């Protein structure tokens, strides 16, 4: 996967001056021994243990020199509140806190660290500085427990760093009769993103500009043919055009990052696209998304950002799907495992063909049936269609509402290994509690029809990343018996 941050996590030990610094030093050494024995990579121990503000400055100098972009403050004992939180403020990147558990009764007589108390006061001082810091559910840990928390935080930090260094590039406006996914862009700037909006004519010019780069186009076309194989390469005559579009987008990606490190696209794909370009862009979108550069359909800027967050959380491809249609009873085999969902919680996630091949159970290039009704088959070829692979999934969306306030939802579930019996890139999603969630969150809060899907259960990661980014309106499915705001208790 390209186009994603590499997290270099620094562990900074702290010690309050009335506690022996050796207590933090010994406990930090034990933690780092466990880290080195684990699979968690790119974790670095700060040689400075912070006791005062001068230590804070030295630790900051170390973090800058080493390229540290996320930090864990480790309370080996109570810890000095001011210098510790000053480091986080000056550091500026995502930060978390862990504290050492007492090892056993032999330590309690004189080597007690009191870090349980220290985390309370740390939290108070974080509030005074108006900082957002990740504090795990159980922040007081053994070295073994710390490893899992550090692994989770690296994933959280990757999402945060990615969003704060992201450029969102759009091509074209949405059509008038399909206004969904339009949203204010101010909140994207508030998150730290840059936004570059272009005309679809800019993309047409870019497409024509790269037309003479024959060798590169041929190389991409060869790679497409190898990926598809003979059985899935249904329309080989359009492969050179699709390869030319891929080169055009990759060229734009490289030349328009500007001050940002990462890029996502949200591109117009109908109704004017097909008569002008002569094919569908879906397969090309699927390939770039599968490599780490999400290309959202239908100029869905927030959909592209949501896909990117899913990819940063998992380091795997994600996709963008319509929350599309109900599942008839006769589609579900008798005795099918619905993964904890009821039959009324099932729905089909669909899009024309933008899900990458590695996330499909089976697929091939087709023409887009809905658009072909209006435009004919010849210019609507280029979708990648088939059943989405059965797997765990997290459906997710970050969205601005019409008042320019960020809202979000997260729900975990599964794509089922059941034939959807329909067209497009499509799969049957089983999200426990979805029926009520759909009515009282997705409809009630006016979310659009697109959702991003990670192919892994990463609700915890996305939830904490949203908090660090300052998004507090996070909606999740509620269990039976717990009412959503505004839900009619007499209708349940």
BELNORGI-V635688 format. One record per backbone hydrogen bond with DSSP energy under -0.5 kcal/mol. NH is the residue of the N-H (numbers start at 1). CO is the residue of the C=O. Records with the same first field share a line. If there is no record, write none. Layout:
NH->CO + CO
This chain:
2->291
7->5
8->6
9->7 + 42
10->8 + 70
11->44
12->10 + 72
13->11
14->74
15->50
19->16
23->20
24->20
25->21
26->22
27->23
28->24
29->25
30->26
31->27
32->28
33->29
34->30
35->31
36->32
37->33
38->34 + 35
41->39
44->9
46->11 + 44
49->47
50->13 + 48
51->49
56->52
57->53
58->54
59->55
60->56
61->57
62->58
63->59
64->60
65->61
66->62
67->63 + 64
68->63
69->8
70->8
71->94
72->10
73->96
74->12 + 72
75->73 + 98
76->14 + 74
77->14
78->113
81->79
84->80
85->81
86->82
87->83
88->84
89->85
90->86
91->87
92->88
94->69
96->71
97->134
98->73
99->139
100->75
101->141
107->104
108->104 + 105
109->105
110->107
111->107
118->114
119->115
120->116
121->117
122->118
123->119
124->120
125->121
126->122
127->123
128->124
129->125
130->127
131->126
133->131
134->95
135->133
136->97 + 134
139->136
141->99 + 139
146->142
147->143
148->144
149->145
150->146
151->147
152->148
153->149
154->150
155->151
156->152
157->153
158->154
159->155
160->156
161->157
162->158
163->159
164->160
165->161 + 162
166->163
167->262
168->194
169->167 + 264
170->168 + 196
171->266
172->198
178->175
182->179
188->185
189->185
190->186
191->187
192->188 + 189
193->188
194->166
196->168
198->170
202->199
203->199
204->200
205->201
206->202
207->203
208->204
209->205
210->206
211->208
213->210
214->212
217->213
218->214
219->215
220->216
221->217
222->218
223->219
224->220
225->221
226->222
227->223
228->224
229->225
232->228
233->229
234->232
236->233
238->235
239->236
242->238
243->239
244->240
245->241
246->242
247->243
248->244
249->245
250->246
251->247
252->248
253->249
254->250
255->251
256->252
260->257
261->165
262->165
264->167
265->294
266->169
267->296
268->171
275->271
276->272
277->273
278->273 + 274
280->381
283->382
285->281
286->282
287->283
288->284
289->285
290->286
291->287 + 288
292->288 + 289
293->288
294->292
296->265 + 294
299->267
300->297
301->299
304->300
305->301
306->302
307->303
308->304
309->305
310->306
311->307
312->308
313->309
314->310
315->311
316->311
319->453
321->451
322->350
323->449
324->322 + 348
325->348
328->326
331->328
332->328 + 329
333->331
336->333
338->336
341->338
345->342
346->343
347->429
348->325
349->347 + 427
350->322 + 348
351->425
359->356
360->357
361->387
362->387
364->385
365->232
366->383
368->380
369->367
372->368
373->369 + 370
374->371
375->371
376->372
380->377
382->366
383->366
384->353
385->364 + 383
386->424
387->362
388->426
389->359
391->415
393->413
394->454
395->411
396->452
397->409
399->407
401->405
404->401
407->399
408->473
409->397
410->475
411->395
413->393
414->430
415->391
416->414 + 428
418->416
425->351
426->386 + 424
427->349
429->347 + 427
430->414
431->345 + 429
432->430
434->431
437->433
438->434
439->435
440->436
441->437
442->437
443->438
444->439
445->441
446->443
447->442
451->321
452->396
453->319
454->394
455->317
456->454
458->456
462->458
463->459
464->460
465->461
466->462
467->463
468->464
469->465
470->467
471->466
472->470
474->472
475->408 + 473
482->479
483->481
487->484
489->487
491->488
492->488
